[in-house]
Amino acid sequence: MDRKRLEAQLVEDEGKRLIVYKDSLGFPTVGIGHLVTKADGLFVGDTISDERCDALFQADLDNTIKFIQAYHQTLMAYEGQPDTVQEAIVNMCFNLGIKGLLGFPHFLADLAAKNYEAAAHELETSLWSKQVGARAARIVSVIRQAGAL
């Protein structure tokens, strides 16, 4: 997995905001898709530095990867996949959380079977795809391209 490429994708997908705002579900968020917690000591309207933004982002990305590794028995689809597919899985988990990612059992089963066209179709026809638009379109394309390798 190319972490720098993944980071660039996440910045593109999540955006970068140094002022705490309420996301589409009304949760305080800052930086690169960081869900603000009580431990952060931040409130809507507060501003953070670029350095804190990067620290939050790196910690969130590390935690996302740890969640995937912790669920490796369930996420058989992750191991042995091309780097780009692993990055797509991490991207989805960063966006949805591990429980949200696990809510795509057919997609994950298709990936585990390396049936990339079926996996791409599962994502393409999901509500998530409609909600996140360009992010999903790019991830679907990555999954389809893996089938051509």
DAFEN-V669721 format. One record per run of one state. SS is the DSSP state (A for helix, B for strand, O for the rest). FROM is the first residue (numbers start at 1). LEN is the number of residues. If there is no record, write none. Layout:
SS,FROM,LEN ; SS,FROM,LEN
This chain:
O,1,2 ; A,3,12 ; O,15,2 ; B,17,6 ; O,23,5 ; B,28,4 ; O,32,2 ; B,34,2 ; O,36,2 ; A,38,3 ; O,41,6 ; B,47,1 ; O,48,2 ; A,50,21 ; O,71,12 ; A,83,20 ; O,103,2 ; A,105,8 ; O,113,3 ; A,116,9 ; O,125,2 ; A,127,6 ; O,133,1 ; A,134,14 ; O,148,2
